[in-house]
């Protein structure tokens, strides 16, 4: 399963993620907070945030460089 976090420096507190995916994120003060990575994934993952503040923290596929 993918895990997501909020990049607090990119988050402007607009609340878009919480409005679109209330089961996956909520506002905590003036910043968003992930409450369910599974729900964030169902709602669209990183694409939920217009400011690119939702970031995946695992499951990153690395390209293999076999040209050596």
PDB file of N, CA, C and O in Angstrom:
ATOM      1  N   UNK A   1       0.837  -1.191   0.000  1.00  0.00           N
ATOM      2  CA  UNK A   1       0.000   0.000   0.000  1.00  0.00           C
ATOM      3  C   UNK A   1       0.875   1.244   0.000  1.00  0.00           C
ATOM      4  O   UNK A   1       1.910   1.292   0.665  1.00  0.00           O
ATOM      5  N   UNK A   2       0.455   2.225  -0.736  1.00  0.00           N
ATOM      6  CA  UNK A   2       1.184   3.490  -0.760  1.00  0.00           C
ATOM      7  C   UNK A   2       0.884   4.278   0.508  1.00  0.00           C
ATOM      8  O   UNK A   2      -0.224   4.234   1.043  1.00  0.00           O
ATOM      9  N   UNK A   3       1.889   4.991   0.971  1.00  0.00           N
ATOM     10  CA  UNK A   3       1.736   5.863   2.133  1.00  0.00           C
ATOM     11  C   UNK A   3       1.946   7.296   1.662  1.00  0.00           C
ATOM     12  O   UNK A   3       2.802   7.569   0.821  1.00  0.00           O
ATOM     13  N   UNK A   4       1.161   8.191   2.208  1.00  0.00           N
ATOM     14  CA  UNK A   4       1.241   9.599   1.816  1.00  0.00           C
ATOM     15  C   UNK A   4       1.484  10.486   3.019  1.00  0.00           C
ATOM     16  O   UNK A   4       1.132  10.142   4.147  1.00  0.00           O
ATOM     17  N   UNK A   5       2.089  11.630   2.762  1.00  0.00           N
ATOM     18  CA  UNK A   5       2.310  12.640   3.787  1.00  0.00           C
ATOM     19  C   UNK A   5       2.036  14.016   3.177  1.00  0.00           C
ATOM     20  O   UNK A   5       1.974  14.166   1.957  1.00  0.00           O
ATOM     21  N   UNK A   6       1.876  14.997   4.030  1.00  0.00           N
ATOM     22  CA  UNK A   6       1.697  16.374   3.582  1.00  0.00           C
ATOM     23  C   UNK A   6       3.032  17.096   3.731  1.00  0.00           C
ATOM     24  O   UNK A   6       3.626  17.102   4.809  1.00  0.00           O
ATOM     25  N   UNK A   7       3.494  17.697   2.654  1.00  0.00           N
ATOM     26  CA  UNK A   7       4.673  18.553   2.719  1.00  0.00           C
ATOM     27  C   UNK A   7       4.192  19.891   3.275  1.00  0.00           C
ATOM     28  O   UNK A   7       3.544  20.666   2.571  1.00  0.00           O
ATOM     29  N   UNK A   8       4.511  20.155   4.534  1.00  0.00           N
ATOM     30  CA  UNK A   8       4.003  21.347   5.228  1.00  0.00           C
ATOM     31  C   UNK A   8       4.494  22.643   4.595  1.00  0.00           C
ATOM     32  O   UNK A   8       3.844  23.679   4.731  1.00  0.00           O
ATOM     33  N   UNK A   9       5.631  22.602   3.905  1.00  0.00           N
ATOM     34  CA  UNK A   9       6.134  23.810   3.254  1.00  0.00           C
ATOM     35  C   UNK A   9       5.338  24.138   1.996  1.00  0.00           C
ATOM     36  O   UNK A   9       5.208  25.307   1.635  1.00  0.00           O
ATOM     37  N   UNK A  10       4.803  23.115   1.326  1.00  0.00           N
ATOM     38  CA  UNK A  10       4.010  23.337   0.115  1.00  0.00           C
ATOM     39  C   UNK A  10       2.537  23.565   0.418  1.00  0.00           C
ATOM     40  O   UNK A  10       1.832  24.193  -0.372  1.00  0.00           O
ATOM     41  N   UNK A  11       2.067  23.062   1.550  1.00  0.00           N
ATOM     42  CA  UNK A  11       0.655  23.173   1.908  1.00  0.00           C
ATOM     43  C   UNK A  11       0.317  24.628   2.248  1.00  0.00           C
ATOM     44  O   UNK A  11       0.937  25.237   3.120  1.00  0.00           O
ATOM     45  N   UNK A  12      -0.689  25.173   1.534  1.00  0.00           N
ATOM     46  CA  UNK A  12      -1.117  26.553   1.794  1.00  0.00           C
ATOM     47  C   UNK A  12      -2.389  26.606   2.637  1.00  0.00           C
ATOM     48  O   UNK A  12      -2.892  27.686   2.945  1.00  0.00           O
ATOM     49  N   UNK A  13      -2.907  25.430   3.007  1.00  0.00           N
ATOM     50  CA  UNK A  13      -4.088  25.388   3.857  1.00  0.00           C
ATOM     51  C   UNK A  13      -5.387  25.686   3.147  1.00  0.00           C
ATOM     52  O   UNK A  13      -6.338  26.166   3.765  1.00  0.00           O
ATOM     53  N   UNK A  14      -5.443  25.408   1.848  1.00  0.00           N
ATOM     54  CA  UNK A  14      -6.648  25.728   1.070  1.00  0.00           C
ATOM     55  C   UNK A  14      -7.828  24.811   1.398  1.00  0.00           C
ATOM     56  O   UNK A  14      -8.980  25.198   1.205  1.00  0.00           O
ATOM     57  N   UNK A  15      -7.550  23.589   1.898  1.00  0.00           N
ATOM     58  CA  UNK A  15      -8.610  22.663   2.273  1.00  0.00           C
ATOM     59  C   UNK A  15      -9.177  21.845   1.131  1.00  0.00           C
ATOM     60  O   UNK A  15     -10.154  21.120   1.321  1.00  0.00           O
ATOM     61  N   UNK A  16      -8.586  21.943  -0.053  1.00  0.00           N
ATOM     62  CA  UNK A  16      -9.085  21.195  -1.208  1.00  0.00           C
ATOM     63  C   UNK A  16      -9.082  19.693  -0.945  1.00  0.00           C
ATOM     64  O   UNK A  16     -10.058  19.004  -1.241  1.00  0.00           O
ATOM     65  N   UNK A  17      -7.990  19.190  -0.392  1.00  0.00           N
ATOM     66  CA  UNK A  17      -7.892  17.742  -0.155  1.00  0.00           C
ATOM     67  C   UNK A  17      -8.950  17.272   0.840  1.00  0.00           C
ATOM     68  O   UNK A  17      -9.561  16.220   0.653  1.00  0.00           O
ATOM     69  N   UNK A  18      -9.164  18.050   1.892  1.00  0.00           N
ATOM     70  CA  UNK A  18     -10.156  17.682   2.909  1.00  0.00           C
ATOM     71  C   UNK A  18     -11.571  17.754   2.352  1.00  0.00           C
ATOM     72  O   UNK A  18     -12.429  16.958   2.732  1.00  0.00           O
ATOM     73  N   UNK A  19     -11.822  18.710   1.447  1.00  0.00           N
ATOM     74  CA  UNK A  19     -13.149  18.840   0.842  1.00  0.00           C
ATOM     75  C   UNK A  19     -13.432  17.696  -0.125  1.00  0.00           C
ATOM     76  O   UNK A  19     -14.541  17.162  -0.149  1.00  0.00           O
ATOM     77  N   UNK A  20     -12.435  17.319  -0.921  1.00  0.00           N
ATOM     78  CA  UNK A  20     -12.609  16.255  -1.914  1.00  0.00           C
ATOM     79  C   UNK A  20     -12.563  14.879  -1.268  1.00  0.00           C
ATOM     80  O   UNK A  20     -13.282  13.969  -1.680  1.00  0.00           O
ATOM     81  N   UNK A  21     -11.713  14.729  -0.253  1.00  0.00           N
ATOM     82  CA  UNK A  21     -11.484  13.416   0.346  1.00  0.00           C
ATOM     83  C   UNK A  21     -11.509  13.509   1.876  1.00  0.00           C
ATOM     84  O   UNK A  21     -10.474  13.339   2.521  1.00  0.00           O
ATOM     85  N   UNK A  22     -12.683  13.777   2.462  1.00  0.00           N
ATOM     86  CA  UNK A  22     -12.752  13.968   3.917  1.00  0.00           C
ATOM     87  C   UNK A  22     -12.408  12.728   4.737  1.00  0.00           C
ATOM     88  O   UNK A  22     -12.071  12.845   5.915  1.00  0.00           O
ATOM     89  N   UNK A  23     -12.489  11.552   4.137  1.00  0.00           N
ATOM     90  CA  UNK A  23     -12.116  10.340   4.861  1.00  0.00           C
ATOM     91  C   UNK A  23     -10.607  10.085   4.814  1.00  0.00           C
ATOM     92  O   UNK A  23     -10.083   9.229   5.527  1.00  0.00           O
ATOM     93  N   UNK A  24      -9.919  10.850   3.953  1.00  0.00           N
ATOM     94  CA  UNK A  24      -8.474  10.653   3.805  1.00  0.00           C
ATOM     95  C   UNK A  24      -7.635  11.758   4.406  1.00  0.00           C
ATOM     96  O   UNK A  24      -6.485  11.538   4.785  1.00  0.00           O
ATOM     97  N   UNK A  25      -8.215  12.959   4.493  1.00  0.00           N
ATOM     98  CA  UNK A  25      -7.451  14.078   5.036  1.00  0.00           C
ATOM     99  C   UNK A  25      -8.373  15.031   5.770  1.00  0.00           C
ATOM    100  O   UNK A  25      -9.585  15.059   5.554  1.00  0.00           O
ATOM    101  N   UNK A  26      -7.754  15.812   6.648  1.00  0.00           N
ATOM    102  CA  UNK A  26      -8.497  16.815   7.396  1.00  0.00           C
ATOM    103  C   UNK A  26      -7.587  18.005   7.642  1.00  0.00           C
ATOM    104  O   UNK A  26      -6.368  17.907   7.503  1.00  0.00           O
ATOM    105  N   UNK A  27      -8.173  19.103   7.999  1.00  0.00           N
ATOM    106  CA  UNK A  27      -7.391  20.286   8.315  1.00  0.00           C
ATOM    107  C   UNK A  27      -7.024  20.253   9.793  1.00  0.00           C
ATOM    108  O   UNK A  27      -7.862  19.977  10.652  1.00  0.00           O
ATOM    109  N   UNK A  28      -5.762  20.537  10.071  1.00  0.00           N
ATOM    110  CA  UNK A  28      -5.268  20.611  11.436  1.00  0.00           C
ATOM    111  C   UNK A  28      -4.641  21.999  11.577  1.00  0.00           C
ATOM    112  O   UNK A  28      -3.487  22.213  11.207  1.00  0.00           O
ATOM    113  N   UNK A  29      -5.414  22.925  12.113  1.00  0.00           N
ATOM    114  CA  UNK A  29      -4.960  24.312  12.131  1.00  0.00           C
ATOM    115  C   UNK A  29      -5.014  24.863  10.717  1.00  0.00           C
ATOM    116  O   UNK A  29      -6.053  24.803  10.059  1.00  0.00           O
ATOM    117  N   UNK A  30      -3.902  25.397  10.254  1.00  0.00           N
ATOM    118  CA  UNK A  30      -3.872  25.962   8.911  1.00  0.00           C
ATOM    119  C   UNK A  30      -3.176  25.060   7.896  1.00  0.00           C
ATOM    120  O   UNK A  30      -2.802  25.511   6.813  1.00  0.00           O
ATOM    121  N   UNK A  31      -3.001  23.774   8.249  1.00  0.00           N
ATOM    122  CA  UNK A  31      -2.370  22.812   7.342  1.00  0.00           C
ATOM    123  C   UNK A  31      -3.208  21.538   7.279  1.00  0.00           C
ATOM    124  O   UNK A  31      -3.972  21.225   8.192  1.00  0.00           O
ATOM    125  N   UNK A  32      -3.043  20.815   6.176  1.00  0.00           N
ATOM    126  CA  UNK A  32      -3.750  19.542   6.016  1.00  0.00           C
ATOM    127  C   UNK A  32      -3.010  18.431   6.745  1.00  0.00           C
ATOM    128  O   UNK A  32      -1.819  18.542   7.035  1.00  0.00           O
ATOM    129  N   UNK A  33      -3.736  17.362   7.032  1.00  0.00           N
ATOM    130  CA  UNK A  33      -3.165  16.191   7.705  1.00  0.00           C
ATOM    131  C   UNK A  33      -3.763  14.952   7.057  1.00  0.00           C
ATOM    132  O   UNK A  33      -4.973  14.886   6.842  1.00  0.00           O
ATOM    133  N   UNK A  34      -2.929  13.974   6.745  1.00  0.00           N
ATOM    134  CA  UNK A  34      -3.402  12.700   6.198  1.00  0.00           C
ATOM    135  C   UNK A  34      -3.939  11.864   7.356  1.00  0.00           C
ATOM    136  O   UNK A  34      -3.249  11.656   8.354  1.00  0.00           O
ATOM    137  N   UNK A  35      -5.176  11.386   7.217  1.00  0.00           N
ATOM    138  CA  UNK A  35      -5.720  10.501   8.246  1.00  0.00           C
ATOM    139  C   UNK A  35      -5.868   9.067   7.725  1.00  0.00           C
ATOM    140  O   UNK A  35      -6.007   8.129   8.511  1.00  0.00           O
ATOM    141  N   UNK A  36      -5.836   8.900   6.391  1.00  0.00           N
ATOM    142  CA  UNK A  36      -5.896   7.559   5.813  1.00  0.00           C
ATOM    143  C   UNK A  36      -5.242   7.566   4.436  1.00  0.00           C
ATOM    144  O   UNK A  36      -5.791   8.111   3.478  1.00  0.00           O
ATOM    145  N   UNK A  37      -4.060   6.954   4.348  1.00  0.00           N
ATOM    146  CA  UNK A  37      -3.387   6.870   3.052  1.00  0.00           C
ATOM    147  C   UNK A  37      -4.194   6.049   2.056  1.00  0.00           C
ATOM    148  O   UNK A  37      -4.181   6.330   0.858  1.00  0.00           O
ATOM    149  N   UNK A  38      -4.902   5.026   2.556  1.00  0.00           N
ATOM    150  CA  UNK A  38      -5.722   4.200   1.665  1.00  0.00           C
ATOM    151  C   UNK A  38      -6.817   5.036   1.010  1.00  0.00           C
ATOM    152  O   UNK A  38      -7.072   4.899  -0.186  1.00  0.00           O
ATOM    153  N   UNK A  39      -7.466   5.904   1.794  1.00  0.00           N
ATOM    154  CA  UNK A  39      -8.524   6.755   1.241  1.00  0.00           C
ATOM    155  C   UNK A  39      -7.936   7.811   0.299  1.00  0.00           C
ATOM    156  O   UNK A  39      -8.538   8.134  -0.725  1.00  0.00           O
ATOM    157  N   UNK A  40      -6.762   8.347   0.645  1.00  0.00           N
ATOM    158  CA  UNK A  40      -6.098   9.308  -0.239  1.00  0.00           C
ATOM    159  C   UNK A  40      -5.829   8.666  -1.593  1.00  0.00           C
ATOM    160  O   UNK A  40      -6.036   9.287  -2.635  1.00  0.00           O
ATOM    161  N   UNK A  41      -5.367   7.416  -1.571  1.00  0.00           N
ATOM    162  CA  UNK A  41      -5.107   6.682  -2.814  1.00  0.00           C
ATOM    163  C   UNK A  41      -6.394   6.535  -3.624  1.00  0.00           C
ATOM    164  O   UNK A  41      -6.388   6.746  -4.837  1.00  0.00           O
ATOM    165  N   UNK A  42      -7.492   6.177  -2.968  1.00  0.00           N
ATOM    166  CA  UNK A  42      -8.778   6.027  -3.649  1.00  0.00           C
ATOM    167  C   UNK A  42      -9.245   7.346  -4.278  1.00  0.00           C
ATOM    168  O   UNK A  42      -9.873   7.350  -5.337  1.00  0.00           O
ATOM    169  N   UNK A  43      -8.936   8.450  -3.621  1.00  0.00           N
ATOM    170  CA  UNK A  43      -9.376   9.767  -4.094  1.00  0.00           C
ATOM    171  C   UNK A  43      -8.462  10.361  -5.167  1.00  0.00           C
ATOM    172  O   UNK A  43      -8.807  11.378  -5.770  1.00  0.00           O
ATOM    173  N   UNK A  44      -7.320   9.753  -5.411  1.00  0.00           N
ATOM    174  CA  UNK A  44      -6.448  10.269  -6.458  1.00  0.00           C
ATOM    175  C   UNK A  44      -5.005  10.520  -6.059  1.00  0.00           C
ATOM    176  O   UNK A  44      -4.209  10.987  -6.874  1.00  0.00           O
ATOM    177  N   UNK A  45      -4.660  10.218  -4.821  1.00  0.00           N
ATOM    178  CA  UNK A  45      -3.267  10.345  -4.401  1.00  0.00           C
ATOM    179  C   UNK A  45      -2.739  11.771  -4.501  1.00  0.00           C
ATOM    180  O   UNK A  45      -3.408  12.723  -4.098  1.00  0.00           O
ATOM    181  N   UNK A  46      -1.535  11.906  -5.042  1.00  0.00           N
ATOM    182  CA  UNK A  46      -0.875  13.207  -5.135  1.00  0.00           C
ATOM    183  C   UNK A  46      -1.675  14.224  -5.941  1.00  0.00           C
ATOM    184  O   UNK A  46      -1.543  15.431  -5.738  1.00  0.00           O
ATOM    185  N   UNK A  47      -2.502  13.730  -6.854  1.00  0.00           N
ATOM    186  CA  UNK A  47      -3.275  14.621  -7.721  1.00  0.00           C
ATOM    187  C   UNK A  47      -4.335  15.428  -6.979  1.00  0.00           C
ATOM    188  O   UNK A  47      -4.867  16.396  -7.522  1.00  0.00           O
ATOM    189  N   UNK A  48      -4.644  15.042  -5.748  1.00  0.00           N
ATOM    190  CA  UNK A  48      -5.657  15.758  -4.960  1.00  0.00           C
ATOM    191  C   UNK A  48      -5.277  17.205  -4.679  1.00  0.00           C
ATOM    192  O   UNK A  48      -6.143  18.076  -4.606  1.00  0.00           O
ATOM    193  N   UNK A  49      -3.991  17.459  -4.522  1.00  0.00           N
ATOM    194  CA  UNK A  49      -3.548  18.783  -4.093  1.00  0.00           C
ATOM    195  C   UNK A  49      -3.096  19.640  -5.266  1.00  0.00           C
ATOM    196  O   UNK A  49      -2.189  19.256  -6.004  1.00  0.00           O
ATOM    197  N   UNK A  50      -3.730  20.811  -5.443  1.00  0.00           N
ATOM    198  CA  UNK A  50      -3.316  21.702  -6.538  1.00  0.00           C
ATOM    199  C   UNK A  50      -1.948  22.332  -6.303  1.00  0.00           C
ATOM    200  O   UNK A  50      -1.374  22.915  -7.223  1.00  0.00           O
ATOM    201  N   UNK A  51      -1.417  22.223  -5.086  1.00  0.00           N
ATOM    202  CA  UNK A  51      -0.109  22.802  -4.756  1.00  0.00           C
ATOM    203  C   UNK A  51       0.973  21.740  -4.591  1.00  0.00           C
ATOM    204  O   UNK A  51       2.078  22.036  -4.137  1.00  0.00           O
ATOM    205  N   UNK A  52       0.647  20.487  -4.967  1.00  0.00           N
ATOM    206  CA  UNK A  52       1.580  19.360  -4.919  1.00  0.00           C
ATOM    207  C   UNK A  52       2.129  19.104  -3.519  1.00  0.00           C
ATOM    208  O   UNK A  52       3.280  18.695  -3.365  1.00  0.00           O
ATOM    209  N   UNK A  53       1.301  19.344  -2.495  1.00  0.00           N
ATOM    210  CA  UNK A  53       1.741  19.135  -1.117  1.00  0.00           C
ATOM    211  C   UNK A  53       1.557  17.696  -0.647  1.00  0.00           C
ATOM    212  O   UNK A  53       2.166  17.294   0.345  1.00  0.00           O
ATOM    213  N   UNK A  54       0.729  16.911  -1.338  1.00  0.00           N
ATOM    214  CA  UNK A  54       0.573  15.500  -0.984  1.00  0.00           C
ATOM    215  C   UNK A  54       1.672  14.725  -1.686  1.00  0.00           C
ATOM    216  O   UNK A  54       1.781  14.739  -2.912  1.00  0.00           O
ATOM    217  N   UNK A  55       2.485  14.050  -0.887  1.00  0.00           N
ATOM    218  CA  UNK A  55       3.621  13.321  -1.437  1.00  0.00           C
ATOM    219  C   UNK A  55       3.593  11.870  -0.989  1.00  0.00           C
ATOM    220  O   UNK A  55       3.243  11.558   0.149  1.00  0.00           O
ATOM    221  N   UNK A  56       3.970  10.990  -1.908  1.00  0.00           N
ATOM    222  CA  UNK A  56       4.069   9.570  -1.587  1.00  0.00           C
ATOM    223  C   UNK A  56       5.398   9.340  -0.887  1.00  0.00           C
ATOM    224  O   UNK A  56       6.432   9.834  -1.338  1.00  0.00           O
ATOM    225  N   UNK A  57       5.379   8.588   0.218  1.00  0.00           N
ATOM    226  CA  UNK A  57       6.610   8.376   0.974  1.00  0.00           C
ATOM    227  C   UNK A  57       7.148   6.961   0.891  1.00  0.00           C
ATOM    228  O   UNK A  57       8.166   6.652   1.511  1.00  0.00           O
ATOM    229  N   UNK A  58       6.488   6.099   0.142  1.00  0.00           N
ATOM    230  CA  UNK A  58       7.048   4.769  -0.103  1.00  0.00           C
ATOM    231  C   UNK A  58       6.501   4.260  -1.433  1.00  0.00           C
ATOM    232  O   UNK A  58       5.678   4.926  -2.061  1.00  0.00           O
ATOM    233  N   UNK A  59       6.945   3.111  -1.854  1.00  0.00           N
ATOM    234  CA  UNK A  59       6.442   2.529  -3.087  1.00  0.00           C
ATOM    235  C   UNK A  59       6.955   3.212  -4.333  1.00  0.00           C
ATOM    236  O   UNK A  59       6.386   3.044  -5.412  1.00  0.00           O
ATOM    237  N   UNK A  60       8.025   3.983  -4.201  1.00  0.00           N
ATOM    238  CA  UNK A  60       8.584   4.677  -5.350  1.00  0.00           C
ATOM    239  C   UNK A  60       9.356   3.673  -6.195  1.00  0.00           C
ATOM    240  O   UNK A  60      10.254   2.984  -5.710  1.00  0.00           O
ATOM    241  N   UNK A  61       8.988   3.610  -7.456  1.00  0.00           N
ATOM    242  CA  UNK A  61       9.682   2.697  -8.352  1.00  0.00           C
ATOM    243  C   UNK A  61      10.876   3.428  -8.951  1.00  0.00           C
ATOM    244  O   UNK A  61      10.743   4.513  -9.518  1.00  0.00           O
ATOM    245  N   UNK A  62      12.028   2.817  -8.812  1.00  0.00           N
ATOM    246  CA  UNK A  62      13.235   3.404  -9.368  1.00  0.00           C
ATOM    247  C   UNK A  62      13.509   2.782 -10.722  1.00  0.00           C
ATOM    248  O   UNK A  62      13.356   1.574 -10.903  1.00  0.00           O
ATOM    249  N   UNK A  63      13.915   3.611 -11.673  1.00  0.00           N
ATOM    250  CA  UNK A  63      14.255   3.089 -12.979  1.00  0.00           C
ATOM    251  C   UNK A  63      15.612   2.406 -12.878  1.00  0.00           C
ATOM    252  O   UNK A  63      16.547   2.932 -12.276  1.00  0.00           O
ATOM    253  N   UNK A  64      15.699   1.227 -13.478  1.00  0.00           N
ATOM    254  CA  UNK A  64      16.974   0.507 -13.477  1.00  0.00           C
ATOM    255  C   UNK A  64      17.799   0.945 -14.666  1.00  0.00           C
ATOM    256  O   UNK A  64      17.298   1.049 -15.786  1.00  0.00           O
ATOM    257  N   UNK A  65      19.065   1.198 -14.413  1.00  0.00           N
ATOM    258  CA  UNK A  65      19.977   1.610 -15.471  1.00  0.00           C
ATOM    259  C   UNK A  65      20.901   0.441 -15.769  1.00  0.00           C
ATOM    260  O   UNK A  65      21.872   0.203 -15.050  1.00  0.00           O
ATOM    261  N   UNK A  66      20.588  -0.282 -16.832  1.00  0.00           N
ATOM    262  CA  UNK A  66      21.374  -1.452 -17.178  1.00  0.00           C
ATOM    263  C   UNK A  66      22.270  -1.210 -18.383  1.00  0.00           C
ATOM    264  O   UNK A  66      22.667  -2.159 -19.059  1.00  0.00           O
ATOM    265  N   UNK A  67      22.589   0.033 -18.655  1.00  0.00           N
ATOM    266  CA  UNK A  67      23.397   0.375 -19.821  1.00  0.00           C
ATOM    267  C   UNK A  67      24.894   0.373 -19.532  1.00  0.00           C
ATOM    268  O   UNK A  67      25.673   0.882 -20.339  1.00  0.00           O
ATOM    269  N   UNK A  68      25.304  -0.177 -18.421  1.00  0.00           N
ATOM    270  CA  UNK A  68      26.724  -0.147 -18.061  1.00  0.00           C
ATOM    271  C   UNK A  68      27.498  -1.230 -18.759  1.00  0.00           C
ATOM    272  O   UNK A  68      28.708  -1.345 -18.566  1.00  0.00           O
TER     273      UNK A  68
END
